Amino acid sequence: MEISARRDLVEALLAESNPERLKVLIRRNMSLMDAALFQALKEAAADPQSREQFHQIVSTHLRLSGENWYDHYEIAVQMGKAWESGTLDAYLNAHRELITPELIATLVQSAEDGIANVGFLQTGLMLLKIAEADADRFDIQTHRSHLYLTLSSYHLYMNQNDEARRAIT
């Protein structure tokens, strides 16, 4: 996609506040909704209102594209918000039934697709710690490997990569 076309689409998506028109805009541009576009959207979403719109765009796209992990993404968004507000431990303890191998895989995939932020990655670390306590439901080594690769790819974005590596090894 041409850079100016991507920039125009990013601006249009972030500016569209009507949910129905947002659906139409996403449907018309579905073939352009790639990882690079989501990265550009994430970078353009600097203020809280834009970040909320970014999450709305991602969830609308997932719903329209039929991705089966839309519900996991919504849970991950709530966990990210809990992490930002300092209430993640309480949220995870209150919603233990939501923590599944599929949820961890969604967090990892979101990070690899450029959708996740450091809050999601920190949430992933917390989920791994909880998963270790329930090892019969989780393939911990696989999830550790995936999360480690994701964290490594974010090493320029995260100053705490060594700490993250120690937490999962």
Secondary structure, DSSP 8 states (H G I E B T S, - for coil): --HHHHHHHHHHHHH---HHHHHHHHHHTGGG--HHHHHHHHHH--SHHHHHHHHHHHHHHHHHHT-TTHHHHHHHHHHHHHHHTT-HHHHHHHTGGG--HHHHHHHHHHHHTT---HHHHHHHHHHHHHHHHTGGG--HHHHHHHHHHHHHHTTTT-TTHHHHHHHH-
